[in-house]
Amino acid sequence: MTLPGIDKAMEHLIAWSGRDPWAARHAEIFAFHIDPFADTLEEPAEDIAALLGEDFHVLAIFICEDFFTAYFGEDADENVIDEYLQRRGWRETAAARLYLEGFRDSAVSLYEVVGIDPGRSLTVRDLLRGGEAVRVEEKLGSCGAAMWDRLAARIVEVKGRRYFTGAMLQFDHALSREAISRFDELVKEASSALRNEARRLGVKPPPRAFLRETAVRDLMGAEAFSEYWLGDILLRAGAPPPELRNTDGEPMVFCEVRFPVAGDRAEIAAALDRIDDFEADGEGCWRWLAPGSPPERAARLSGRGIDPALAEFVTSLGAVELGTEALILSANSTERAERGRAMLAARLGRLVGPPLVTHQDPERALEEHAGAAPEEPVDLPEEALAAMRSMLDDRYRRSLDEPIPMLDGRTPREAAATRKGRKRAIDWLKQLENAEHRRALQLGDEPCDTSWIWRELELPAPG
């Protein structure tokens, strides 16, 4: 928050809402969100909270904000913010009072992140109501956000500046498509009913923008977003992790082969320069390459035909760095690490000593860092990050010529070549970029440059 007095005003509001009858009404709203899942799972809410862990804290704030905007009483005219402002509003700054009024009147919508200014703001587009993208001041959230994130959140505007209220539920792209599809169905049903009523009364039906705004406020309430989000979290809590493989179809394992330097470093460097499959990549660094692009190599291995032009490209198999005390080979599978170990041992002979091989699977790496805060990235050596970026770049190039389920089994090239398939190709590419930015945030790495994919598929540049 950058408006003066907002944090204090929220503290005062929370304290006020702990009084009667508001505490009971808060519990009523909480039960409205949680009880359907507790009943379905036949588990008490406390067990759901334990299952969700830190996610439950986020959901609890989201539900609390729904309570702040809810109206109670026989005439539905009693609201906790209204009462607080009437009784204690004099103690807050003018900006804080305007903020609380905007909070009271806010509605949850689904936003897509289209721009990030870390530490300052997010630029988002409303996926339900439409309209132009808007800049929202957000200090903490902008540091942990990735391009194309989908967020269920509230925005409050005060004196021309916009602010998130605090609780944001992150939706993956598949879940957001479900929510958008359901919203569109609600708008269509409401539009049909209102058109029929307008014809009966002989008046003009309301504009589409009004219908979408009304649907956001009255039909797609906060409980709908918590239902989608909580259901997805609980479903994934019991799902097995996906198996990760490299471009050769081998299980992905981060491997490091460390040879002690036993001879002259200049001789070692000269020997590495003579290896046909090695390419110098800066002082003391080499890339281990294989001829043929990832799709060409995959086709050759499986016996399928492919465009011969793709054979002009190469695939990165690993990276080598020569230090003062050790020569280190990084690869992303045990098979590649073993091939590289045997090749280097044969070529370098007595210039290096017996190697030490270490490896770690991706799931284990994530488990070891599961308790780390989002702002504390996983600390991996630069060699491992470079090998991972190279592997991912190969994977992204290969994916352009592979059938994708979300593209109805077509390749991205095939989908992007048709008018109907372009929208799906754009959605696929946004999802790929979002995952890449999330990976980079978690590892404290720079995201791979994927701008070339937009040009390669001749898709309109994002923004």
C-alpha positions as CSV (number, residue, x, y, z in Angstrom):
1,M,0.0,0.0,0.0
2,T,1.2,3.5,-0.8
3,L,-1.9,5.5,0.4
4,P,-1.4,7.0,3.8
5,G,-3.3,5.3,6.6
6,I,-4.5,2.3,4.7
7,D,-2.7,-0.4,6.8
8,K,-3.9,1.2,10.1
9,A,-7.5,1.5,8.7
10,M,-7.5,-2.2,7.8
11,E,-6.2,-3.1,11.3
12,H,-9.0,-1.0,12.9
13,L,-11.6,-2.6,10.5
14,I,-10.5,-6.2,11.4
15,A,-10.7,-5.4,15.1
16,W,-14.2,-3.9,14.7
17,S,-15.4,-6.9,12.7
18,G,-14.5,-9.1,15.7
19,R,-17.5,-7.6,17.6
20,D,-21.1,-8.9,17.7
21,P,-22.9,-9.5,15.4
22,W,-20.0,-9.3,12.9
23,A,-18.0,-12.2,14.2
24,A,-20.9,-14.6,13.7
25,R,-21.5,-13.2,10.2
26,H,-17.9,-13.6,9.3
27,A,-18.1,-17.3,10.4
28,E,-21.3,-17.6,8.2
29,I,-19.4,-16.4,5.1
30,F,-16.5,-18.7,6.0
31,A,-18.8,-21.7,6.2
32,F,-20.4,-20.7,2.9
33,H,-17.1,-21.1,1.2
34,I,-15.7,-24.1,3.0
35,D,-18.6,-26.3,4.1
36,P,-19.4,-27.7,0.6
37,F,-15.9,-29.2,0.4
38,A,-16.0,-30.4,4.0
39,D,-19.3,-32.2,3.4
40,T,-18.1,-33.7,0.1
41,L,-14.8,-34.9,1.6
42,E,-16.5,-35.8,4.9
43,E,-13.7,-34.0,6.7
44,P,-13.9,-31.1,9.2
45,A,-12.7,-27.7,8.0
46,E,-9.7,-28.0,10.3
47,D,-8.5,-31.0,8.3
48,I,-8.9,-29.1,5.1
49,A,-6.9,-26.3,6.6
50,A,-4.1,-28.8,7.5
51,L,-4.1,-30.2,4.0
52,L,-3.8,-26.8,2.3
53,G,-1.1,-25.5,4.6
54,E,0.0,-22.0,3.6
55,D,-2.6,-21.9,0.9
56,F,-5.3,-22.0,3.5
57,H,-4.0,-18.7,4.9
58,V,-4.4,-17.1,1.4
59,L,-7.9,-18.5,1.1
60,A,-8.9,-17.3,4.6
61,I,-7.9,-13.7,3.6
62,F,-9.8,-14.0,0.4
63,I,-12.9,-15.1,2.3
64,C,-12.5,-12.3,4.9
65,E,-12.5,-9.8,2.0
66,D,-15.7,-11.3,0.7
67,F,-17.2,-10.8,4.2
68,F,-16.1,-7.1,4.1
69,T,-18.2,-6.6,0.9
70,A,-21.2,-8.7,2.0
71,Y,-24.6,-7.2,3.2
72,F,-26.7,-8.7,5.9
73,G,-30.0,-8.2,7.7
74,E,-33.6,-8.6,6.6
75,D,-33.3,-5.8,4.0
76,A,-29.7,-6.7,3.1
77,D,-28.6,-3.2,4.0
78,E,-26.1,-3.9,6.8
79,N,-22.4,-4.0,6.0
80,V,-19.4,-4.0,8.3
81,I,-17.5,-1.3,6.5
82,D,-20.5,0.9,6.4
83,E,-21.0,0.6,10.2
84,Y,-17.3,1.1,10.9
85,L,-17.1,4.3,8.8
86,Q,-20.3,5.6,10.5
87,R,-19.0,4.9,14.0
88,R,-15.2,5.3,13.7
89,G,-14.6,6.8,10.3
90,W,-13.5,10.1,11.8
91,R,-10.3,8.5,13.0
92,E,-9.1,7.6,9.5
93,T,-7.4,9.7,6.9
94,A,-9.5,10.9,3.9
95,A,-7.6,8.6,1.6
96,A,-8.2,5.6,3.9
97,R,-12.0,6.4,4.0
98,L,-12.1,6.5,0.2
99,Y,-10.2,3.2,0.1
100,L,-12.6,1.5,2.5
101,E,-15.6,2.7,0.5
102,G,-14.0,1.4,-2.7
103,F,-13.2,-1.9,-1.0
104,R,-16.9,-2.2,0.1
105,D,-18.1,-1.7,-3.5
106,S,-15.4,-3.9,-5.1
107,A,-16.0,-7.2,-6.9
108,V,-13.7,-10.1,-7.7
109,S,-12.7,-10.6,-11.3
110,L,-10.1,-12.7,-13.1
111,Y,-7.0,-10.8,-14.3
112,E,-4.1,-11.6,-16.6
113,V,-0.7,-10.1,-15.9
114,V,0.5,-8.4,-19.1
115,G,3.3,-6.3,-17.7
116,I,5.5,-6.2,-14.5
117,D,7.5,-3.4,-12.9
118,P,9.1,-5.4,-10.0
119,G,8.7,-3.7,-6.7
120,R,6.2,-1.2,-8.0
121,S,3.3,-2.4,-10.1
122,L,1.5,-4.9,-12.3
123,T,-0.3,-4.2,-15.5
124,V,-3.3,-6.5,-15.8
125,R,-6.2,-7.2,-18.2
126,D,-9.6,-8.1,-17.0
127,L,-10.5,-11.5,-18.6
128,L,-14.2,-11.3,-17.7
129,R,-15.2,-7.7,-18.2
130,G,-12.7,-6.9,-21.0
131,G,-11.5,-3.4,-21.6
132,E,-8.0,-1.9,-21.7
133,A,-5.2,-3.2,-19.5
134,V,-4.7,-1.1,-16.4
135,R,-1.7,-0.4,-14.1
136,V,-2.2,-1.5,-10.5
137,E,0.3,-0.4,-7.8
138,E,1.6,-3.6,-6.1
139,K,4.9,-3.7,-4.3
140,L,5.2,-7.3,-3.0
141,G,3.0,-9.1,-5.6
142,S,5.0,-7.6,-8.5
143,C,8.2,-9.2,-7.2
144,G,6.8,-12.7,-7.3
145,A,4.6,-12.4,-10.4
146,A,5.3,-13.9,-13.8
147,M,4.1,-12.9,-17.2
148,W,0.6,-14.2,-18.1
149,D,-0.2,-15.2,-14.4
150,R,-4.0,-15.4,-13.9
151,L,-5.2,-13.9,-10.6
152,A,-8.7,-13.8,-9.0
153,A,-8.5,-10.5,-7.1
154,R,-10.2,-7.2,-6.2
155,I,-9.0,-3.8,-7.4
156,V,-9.9,-0.5,-5.7
157,E,-9.4,2.8,-7.4
158,V,-8.7,5.9,-5.3
159,K,-8.0,9.3,-6.9
160,G,-7.1,7.7,-10.2
161,R,-4.7,5.1,-8.8
162,R,-5.5,1.5,-8.5
163,Y,-4.6,-1.0,-5.8
164,F,-5.1,-4.7,-5.1
165,T,-6.9,-5.3,-1.9
166,G,-4.5,-8.0,-0.8
167,A,-5.9,-11.4,-1.3
168,M,-5.1,-12.9,-4.7
169,L,-5.9,-16.5,-5.8
170,Q,-3.6,-17.7,-8.5
171,F,-5.3,-19.7,-11.3
172,D,-3.4,-21.9,-13.7
173,H,-4.3,-21.4,-17.4
174,A,-6.5,-24.6,-17.6
175,L,-8.5,-23.6,-14.5
176,S,-8.9,-20.0,-15.7
177,R,-10.3,-21.3,-19.0
178,E,-12.9,-23.3,-17.0
179,A,-13.8,-20.2,-15.0
180,I,-14.1,-18.0,-18.1
181,S,-16.2,-20.6,-19.9
182,R,-18.6,-20.7,-17.0
183,F,-18.8,-16.9,-16.8
184,D,-19.6,-16.7,-20.5
185,E,-22.4,-19.2,-20.1
186,L,-23.8,-17.2,-17.2
187,V,-23.7,-14.0,-19.3
188,K,-25.3,-15.8,-22.3
189,E,-28.1,-17.1,-20.1
190,A,-28.7,-13.7,-18.4
191,S,-28.6,-11.9,-21.8
192,S,-31.2,-14.2,-23.3
193,A,-33.5,-13.7,-20.3
194,L,-33.1,-9.9,-20.3
195,R,-33.7,-9.7,-24.1
196,N,-36.9,-11.6,-23.7
197,E,-38.0,-9.4,-20.9
198,A,-37.1,-6.3,-22.8
199,R,-39.2,-7.4,-25.8
200,R,-42.1,-8.1,-23.5
201,L,-41.9,-4.6,-22.1
202,G,-41.1,-3.0,-25.4
203,V,-37.8,-1.5,-24.2
204,K,-34.2,-1.6,-25.4
205,P,-32.2,-4.4,-23.7
206,P,-29.1,-3.4,-21.6
207,P,-25.7,-3.2,-23.4
208,R,-23.3,-6.2,-23.2
209,A,-20.8,-4.3,-21.0
210,F,-23.5,-3.8,-18.4
211,L,-24.4,-7.5,-18.5
212,R,-20.8,-8.5,-18.0
213,E,-20.4,-6.1,-15.1
214,T,-23.6,-7.4,-13.5
215,A,-22.5,-11.0,-14.0
216,V,-19.1,-10.3,-12.3
217,R,-20.9,-8.7,-9.3
218,D,-24.0,-10.9,-8.9
219,L,-23.5,-14.2,-10.8
220,M,-19.8,-14.9,-10.5
221,G,-19.3,-14.0,-6.9
222,A,-16.2,-14.6,-4.7
223,E,-17.5,-18.0,-3.7
224,A,-17.4,-19.2,-7.4
225,F,-13.7,-18.3,-7.5
226,S,-12.9,-20.0,-4.2
227,E,-14.8,-23.0,-5.4
228,Y,-12.7,-23.4,-8.5
229,W,-9.5,-22.6,-6.8
230,L,-10.0,-24.8,-3.7
231,G,-11.3,-27.7,-5.7
232,D,-8.2,-27.6,-8.0
233,I,-5.8,-27.4,-5.0
234,L,-7.4,-30.4,-3.3
235,L,-7.4,-32.4,-6.5
236,R,-3.7,-31.7,-7.2
237,A,-2.9,-32.5,-3.6
238,G,-3.5,-36.1,-4.3
239,A,-2.0,-36.2,-7.9
240,P,1.4,-37.7,-8.6
241,P,4.1,-35.4,-9.9
242,P,4.7,-35.4,-13.7
243,E,7.7,-37.3,-15.1
244,L,10.2,-34.9,-16.7
245,R,12.3,-36.1,-19.7
246,N,14.9,-34.5,-21.9
247,T,14.9,-34.3,-25.7
248,D,16.3,-37.9,-25.9
249,G,13.3,-39.2,-23.9
250,E,15.6,-39.9,-20.9
251,P,14.4,-39.2,-17.3
252,M,15.6,-35.8,-16.3
253,V,18.3,-35.9,-13.6
254,F,20.6,-33.0,-12.8
255,C,24.1,-34.5,-13.0
256,E,27.6,-33.2,-12.4
257,V,30.8,-35.0,-13.3
258,R,33.8,-33.5,-11.6
259,F,37.3,-34.4,-12.8
260,P,40.2,-33.2,-10.6
261,V,42.8,-31.3,-12.8
262,A,46.0,-33.4,-12.8
263,G,47.9,-31.8,-15.7
264,D,48.4,-28.5,-17.4
265,R,45.2,-26.5,-17.9
266,A,46.3,-25.2,-21.3
267,E,46.7,-28.7,-22.5
268,I,43.3,-29.7,-21.2
269,A,41.7,-26.6,-22.9
270,A,43.5,-27.5,-26.2
271,A,42.2,-31.1,-26.0
272,L,38.7,-29.9,-25.4
273,D,38.9,-27.6,-28.4
274,R,39.8,-30.6,-30.6
275,I,36.6,-32.5,-29.7
276,D,34.3,-32.1,-32.7
277,D,31.1,-32.0,-30.6
278,F,32.4,-29.3,-28.3
279,E,32.0,-25.6,-29.0
280,A,33.8,-22.9,-27.0
281,D,31.3,-20.7,-25.0
282,G,33.5,-18.1,-23.3
283,E,36.7,-18.3,-21.3
284,G,37.1,-21.9,-19.9
285,C,33.6,-23.0,-21.0
286,W,32.3,-25.3,-23.7
287,R,28.9,-26.5,-24.9
288,W,28.5,-30.2,-25.8
289,L,26.4,-30.3,-28.9
290,A,24.8,-33.0,-31.1
291,P,24.0,-32.5,-34.8
292,G,20.4,-31.9,-35.7
293,S,17.6,-30.0,-34.1
294,P,15.6,-31.6,-31.3
295,P,12.6,-32.5,-33.6
296,E,15.0,-33.8,-36.3
297,R,16.9,-36.0,-33.9
298,A,13.6,-37.3,-32.3
299,A,12.3,-38.1,-35.8
300,R,15.5,-39.8,-36.8
301,L,15.5,-41.9,-33.6
302,S,11.9,-42.9,-34.1
303,G,12.2,-43.5,-37.9
304,R,9.8,-40.7,-38.9
305,G,10.5,-38.3,-41.7
306,I,11.0,-34.5,-41.1
307,D,12.0,-31.4,-43.0
308,P,15.8,-31.9,-43.9
309,A,16.4,-28.2,-43.2
310,L,16.0,-28.9,-39.5
311,A,19.1,-31.1,-39.6
312,E,21.2,-27.9,-39.9
313,F,20.5,-27.0,-36.3
314,V,22.0,-28.6,-33.2
315,T,20.9,-29.9,-29.8
316,S,22.8,-29.1,-26.6
317,L,23.6,-32.2,-24.5
318,G,25.5,-30.5,-21.7
319,A,28.1,-27.9,-20.6
320,V,31.7,-28.1,-19.5
321,E,33.7,-25.6,-17.4
322,L,37.4,-25.8,-16.7
323,G,38.3,-24.4,-13.3
324,T,41.7,-24.1,-11.5
325,E,41.1,-27.4,-9.6
326,A,38.4,-29.3,-11.5
327,L,36.9,-29.9,-14.9
328,I,33.1,-30.0,-14.5
329,L,30.6,-31.5,-16.9
330,S,26.9,-30.7,-16.3
331,A,24.1,-32.8,-18.0
332,N,20.4,-33.4,-17.4
333,S,20.3,-37.2,-17.5
334,T,22.4,-40.0,-16.1
335,E,22.8,-41.4,-19.6
336,R,24.3,-38.2,-21.0
337,A,26.5,-37.8,-18.0
338,E,27.9,-41.3,-18.5
339,R,28.5,-40.7,-22.2
340,G,30.2,-37.5,-21.4
341,R,32.3,-39.0,-18.6
342,A,33.5,-41.8,-20.9
343,M,34.3,-39.4,-23.7
344,L,36.3,-36.9,-21.5
345,A,38.2,-39.7,-19.7
346,A,39.3,-41.2,-23.1
347,R,40.3,-37.8,-24.6
348,L,42.0,-36.3,-21.6
349,G,43.7,-39.4,-20.2
350,R,46.2,-38.5,-17.4
351,L,45.4,-34.7,-17.6
352,V,42.6,-35.4,-15.2
353,G,42.0,-37.7,-12.3
354,P,39.2,-40.2,-11.5
355,P,35.8,-38.3,-11.6
356,L,33.2,-37.9,-8.9
357,V,29.7,-38.1,-10.2
358,T,26.7,-36.6,-8.4
359,H,23.1,-36.4,-9.4
360,Q,19.8,-35.1,-8.2
361,D,16.3,-35.6,-9.7
362,P,14.1,-32.4,-10.1
363,E,11.5,-33.6,-7.6
364,R,14.1,-34.1,-4.9
365,A,15.5,-30.6,-5.6
366,L,12.1,-29.1,-5.1
367,E,11.5,-31.1,-1.9
368,E,14.7,-29.8,-0.4
369,H,13.6,-26.2,-1.0
370,A,9.8,-26.7,-0.3
371,G,10.0,-24.6,2.8
372,A,11.8,-21.7,1.2
373,A,9.9,-18.4,0.8
374,P,9.1,-17.4,-2.8
375,E,11.5,-14.5,-2.5
376,E,14.4,-16.8,-1.7
377,P,15.2,-18.6,-5.0
378,V,16.8,-22.0,-5.2
379,D,20.6,-21.6,-5.2
380,L,22.0,-23.7,-8.1
381,P,25.5,-23.2,-9.6
382,E,25.7,-21.3,-12.9
383,E,26.8,-24.4,-14.8
384,A,23.6,-26.2,-13.8
385,L,21.5,-23.1,-14.7
386,A,23.2,-22.8,-18.1
387,A,22.7,-26.5,-18.8
388,M,19.0,-26.2,-17.8
389,R,18.5,-23.1,-20.1
390,S,20.1,-24.9,-23.0
391,M,18.0,-28.0,-22.4
392,L,14.8,-25.9,-22.2
393,D,15.7,-24.0,-25.3
394,D,16.0,-27.3,-27.1
395,R,12.7,-28.4,-25.7
396,Y,10.9,-25.3,-26.8
397,R,12.3,-25.6,-30.3
398,R,11.3,-29.3,-30.5
399,S,7.8,-28.5,-29.2
400,L,6.9,-26.4,-32.3
401,D,6.8,-29.6,-34.3
402,E,5.2,-31.9,-31.8
403,P,1.5,-32.6,-31.4
404,I,0.0,-30.7,-28.4
405,P,-3.1,-32.0,-26.7
406,M,-4.5,-28.4,-26.0
407,L,-4.2,-27.8,-29.7
408,D,-6.3,-30.8,-30.5
409,G,-3.3,-32.9,-31.4
410,R,-1.9,-30.4,-33.9
411,T,1.6,-28.9,-33.7
412,P,2.0,-25.2,-32.8
413,R,3.1,-24.6,-36.4
414,E,0.0,-26.2,-37.8
415,A,-2.3,-24.4,-35.3
416,A,-0.7,-21.0,-35.9
417,A,-1.2,-21.4,-39.7
418,T,-5.0,-21.4,-39.4
419,R,-7.3,-18.5,-38.4
420,K,-9.2,-20.7,-36.0
421,G,-6.1,-22.2,-34.4
422,R,-4.2,-18.9,-33.9
423,K,-6.0,-18.1,-30.6
424,R,-5.2,-21.5,-29.2
425,A,-1.6,-21.2,-30.3
426,I,-1.4,-17.9,-28.5
427,D,-2.9,-19.4,-25.4
428,W,-0.4,-22.3,-25.6
429,L,2.5,-19.9,-26.0
430,K,1.4,-17.8,-23.1
431,Q,1.2,-20.9,-20.9
432,L,4.7,-21.9,-22.0
433,E,6.1,-18.4,-21.2
434,N,4.3,-18.3,-17.9
435,A,5.9,-21.7,-16.8
436,E,9.3,-20.4,-18.0
437,H,9.0,-17.2,-16.0
438,R,7.9,-19.2,-12.9
439,R,10.9,-21.5,-13.3
440,A,13.3,-18.5,-13.5
441,L,11.8,-16.9,-10.4
442,Q,12.1,-20.0,-8.4
443,L,15.7,-20.6,-9.4
444,G,16.8,-16.9,-9.3
445,D,17.6,-17.3,-13.0
446,E,17.0,-15.2,-16.1
447,P,14.1,-16.6,-18.2
448,C,14.9,-18.1,-21.5
449,D,14.2,-15.7,-24.4
450,T,11.1,-17.0,-26.1
451,S,10.4,-13.9,-28.2
452,W,11.6,-15.8,-31.2
453,I,8.7,-18.3,-30.9
454,W,6.2,-15.4,-31.6
455,R,8.1,-14.5,-34.7
456,E,8.7,-18.1,-35.8
457,L,4.9,-18.8,-35.6
458,E,4.1,-15.4,-37.1
459,L,1.8,-14.6,-34.1
460,P,1.1,-11.0,-33.1
461,A,3.6,-9.7,-30.5
462,P,2.1,-9.7,-26.9
463,G,1.3,-6.5,-25.1
